[in-house]
């Protein structure tokens, strides 16, 4: 059995970046090495997360400030749920891999809501559990849209080329704003999956000396 380590890794990127694939591959690799590890994502599958997905899919209506606040509420439930909350898993020694966290909240919702408001609203989440590492899979919007077109019949609220370009730029503005408080690694996602996977593992190995 590998030595237990509790750290929190978040994968970030625009829609179609491949972050979900890389989160799953890292989860499977760590699991194969007998680490205690969980894979999760935001929005969650709880009731708040379901409402967010309904809004993103166009099945429910909501103003942008309320959407931003719903993401924070969903995140708090994700953290504090007594049965499967991230805080609980972290304290039990699990490696947590999460597909999106509060940096997504900043990048997407700052198109319509003040970035400072978003950061302040997420302060409580950061105090409960701050990522030990954020991995940003960087792709251009044209590539991401081609990937989405190959796998989707319908698009969600933010899944437009112009919007994703804005989101990508917002990510980099956020990185600059938070460079002194967040640990962020940027990986070129415009390459084959295996090359990205190898780069992710190199970062993990270097940071935590995993076997």
C-alpha positions as CSV (number, residue, x, y, z in Angstrom):
1,X,0.0,0.0,0.0
2,X,1.3,3.4,-1.0
3,X,1.8,5.9,1.8
4,X,-1.3,8.0,2.3
5,X,-1.1,11.7,1.4
6,X,-3.8,14.2,1.6
7,X,-3.6,16.9,-1.0
8,X,-6.0,18.7,-3.2
9,X,-5.5,18.9,-7.0
10,X,-7.9,20.9,-9.3
11,X,-8.0,20.7,-13.0
12,X,-9.1,23.9,-14.8
13,X,-9.7,25.0,-18.4
14,X,-12.3,26.2,-20.8
15,X,-15.0,23.8,-22.1
16,X,-13.4,21.3,-24.4
17,X,-9.9,21.7,-23.0
18,X,-9.5,18.1,-22.1
19,X,-9.3,18.7,-18.3
20,X,-12.0,16.1,-17.5
21,X,-10.0,13.5,-19.4
22,X,-6.7,14.4,-17.6
23,X,-8.4,14.4,-14.2
24,X,-9.7,10.9,-14.8
25,X,-6.3,9.7,-16.1
26,X,-4.6,11.0,-13.0
27,X,-7.2,9.5,-10.8
28,X,-6.8,6.1,-12.5
29,X,-3.0,6.3,-12.2
30,X,-3.0,7.1,-8.5
31,X,-5.6,4.4,-7.9
32,X,-3.4,1.9,-9.6
33,X,-0.6,2.8,-7.3
34,X,-2.9,2.2,-4.3
35,X,-3.3,5.7,-3.1
36,X,-6.5,6.8,-1.3
37,X,-7.9,9.0,-4.0
38,X,-11.3,10.4,-5.0
39,X,-12.4,12.1,-8.3
40,X,-15.1,14.7,-8.2
41,X,-16.3,17.7,-10.2
42,X,-18.2,21.0,-10.1
43,X,-21.1,21.7,-10.5
44,X,-21.9,18.8,-8.3
45,X,-24.7,16.2,-8.5
46,X,-26.4,17.6,-5.4
47,X,-29.6,19.6,-5.6
48,X,-27.8,23.0,-6.1
49,X,-25.6,21.5,-8.7
50,X,-28.5,20.1,-10.6
51,X,-30.2,23.5,-10.7
52,X,-26.9,25.0,-12.1
53,X,-26.8,22.4,-14.8
54,X,-30.4,23.0,-15.7
55,X,-29.6,26.7,-16.1
56,X,-26.5,26.0,-18.1
57,X,-28.5,23.7,-20.4
58,X,-31.1,26.4,-20.9
59,X,-33.9,24.6,-19.1
60,X,-34.1,27.1,-16.3
61,X,-33.7,30.9,-16.2
62,X,-31.6,32.9,-13.8
63,X,-29.7,36.2,-13.7
64,X,-25.9,36.1,-13.8
65,X,-25.4,37.3,-10.2
66,X,-27.6,34.6,-9.0
67,X,-25.8,32.0,-11.1
68,X,-22.5,33.1,-9.6
69,X,-23.9,32.8,-6.1
70,X,-25.3,29.4,-6.8
71,X,-21.8,28.2,-7.7
72,X,-20.6,29.4,-4.4
73,X,-23.5,27.6,-2.6
74,X,-22.9,24.4,-4.5
75,X,-19.2,24.6,-3.6
76,X,-19.9,25.0,0.1
77,X,-22.1,22.0,0.0
78,X,-19.4,20.1,-1.9
79,X,-17.0,21.0,0.9
80,X,-19.1,20.6,4.0
81,X,-21.4,17.6,3.2
82,X,-21.1,15.3,6.2
83,X,-21.3,12.1,4.1
84,X,-19.1,12.9,1.1
85,X,-17.8,16.4,1.6
86,X,-14.3,17.3,0.4
87,X,-13.3,18.5,3.8
88,X,-14.1,15.1,5.3
89,X,-12.1,13.3,2.6
90,X,-9.2,15.6,3.0
91,X,-9.1,15.1,6.8
92,X,-9.2,11.3,6.2
93,X,-6.0,11.4,4.2
94,X,-7.4,11.2,0.7
95,X,-5.9,12.7,-2.4
96,X,-8.7,14.8,-4.0
97,X,-8.9,15.4,-7.7
98,X,-11.5,18.0,-8.7
99,X,-12.7,18.9,-12.2
100,X,-13.2,22.7,-11.7
101,X,-13.2,24.7,-8.4
102,X,-13.4,28.4,-7.7
103,X,-11.0,29.6,-10.4
104,X,-13.7,28.5,-12.9
105,X,-16.2,30.6,-10.9
106,X,-13.9,33.6,-11.4
107,X,-13.1,33.0,-15.1
108,X,-16.7,32.3,-16.3
109,X,-18.8,34.5,-14.1
110,X,-16.5,37.6,-14.2
111,X,-17.9,38.2,-17.7
112,X,-21.0,39.6,-15.9
113,X,-20.1,39.9,-12.2
114,X,-17.2,41.8,-10.5
115,X,-14.1,39.6,-10.1
116,X,-13.6,41.1,-6.6
117,X,-17.1,40.2,-5.6
118,X,-16.5,36.6,-6.8
119,X,-13.2,36.3,-4.9
120,X,-14.7,37.7,-1.7
121,X,-17.7,35.4,-2.0
122,X,-15.4,32.4,-2.3
123,X,-13.2,33.4,0.6
124,X,-15.0,31.0,2.9
125,X,-14.4,28.1,0.5
126,X,-10.7,29.0,0.2
127,X,-10.5,29.0,4.0
128,X,-12.1,25.6,4.3
129,X,-10.0,24.0,1.6
130,X,-7.6,25.7,-0.8
131,X,-6.1,23.7,-3.7
132,X,-2.6,22.6,-3.2
133,X,-2.3,22.7,-7.0
134,X,-4.3,24.1,-9.8
135,X,-3.5,22.6,-13.2
136,X,-4.8,24.7,-16.1
137,X,-5.1,22.8,-19.4
138,X,-4.7,25.6,-22.0
139,X,-6.3,25.3,-25.4
140,X,-7.5,27.9,-27.9
141,X,-11.2,28.3,-28.4
142,X,-11.2,27.0,-32.0
143,X,-9.8,23.7,-30.9
144,X,-12.2,23.4,-27.9
145,X,-15.2,24.1,-30.1
146,X,-14.2,21.4,-32.6
147,X,-13.9,18.9,-29.7
148,X,-17.3,20.0,-28.3
149,X,-18.8,19.6,-31.8
150,X,-17.6,16.1,-32.0
151,X,-19.2,15.1,-28.7
152,X,-22.3,17.3,-28.3
153,X,-25.6,17.8,-30.1
154,X,-26.4,20.8,-28.0
155,X,-24.2,23.5,-26.4
156,X,-24.4,24.9,-22.9
157,X,-24.7,28.6,-21.9
158,X,-21.0,29.5,-22.2
159,X,-20.1,27.2,-25.1
160,X,-19.5,29.7,-27.9
161,X,-16.2,30.4,-29.5
162,X,-16.2,34.2,-28.6
163,X,-17.4,33.4,-25.1
164,X,-14.7,30.8,-24.6
165,X,-12.0,33.2,-25.8
166,X,-13.2,35.7,-23.2
167,X,-13.2,33.0,-20.5
168,X,-9.6,31.9,-21.4
169,X,-8.5,35.5,-21.2
170,X,-10.3,35.9,-17.8
171,X,-8.4,32.8,-16.6
172,X,-5.1,34.5,-17.3
173,X,-6.2,37.8,-15.7
174,X,-7.2,35.8,-12.6
175,X,-3.8,34.0,-12.6
176,X,-2.1,37.3,-12.6
177,X,-4.3,38.7,-9.9
178,X,-3.8,35.6,-7.6
179,X,-0.2,34.8,-8.5
180,X,0.9,35.3,-4.9
181,X,-1.9,33.2,-3.3
182,X,-2.6,30.3,-5.7
183,X,-0.3,27.6,-7.0
184,X,-1.0,27.3,-10.7
185,X,0.6,25.2,-13.4
186,X,-0.2,25.8,-17.1
187,X,0.0,23.0,-19.6
188,X,-0.4,23.2,-23.4
189,X,-3.6,21.3,-24.1
190,X,-3.3,21.6,-27.9
191,X,-1.5,18.3,-28.1
192,X,-2.2,14.6,-27.9
193,X,-3.7,13.3,-24.7
194,X,-0.7,11.1,-23.8
195,X,1.7,14.1,-24.0
196,X,-0.5,16.1,-21.7
197,X,-0.9,13.2,-19.3
198,X,2.9,12.8,-19.1
199,X,3.4,16.5,-18.3
200,X,0.7,16.3,-15.6
201,X,2.5,13.3,-14.0
202,X,5.9,15.1,-14.1
203,X,4.4,18.0,-12.2
204,X,2.8,15.7,-9.6
205,X,6.0,13.7,-9.2
206,X,8.1,16.8,-8.8
207,X,5.8,18.4,-6.2
208,X,5.1,15.4,-4.1
209,X,7.8,12.8,-4.9
210,X,5.2,10.1,-5.5
211,X,6.3,6.6,-6.3
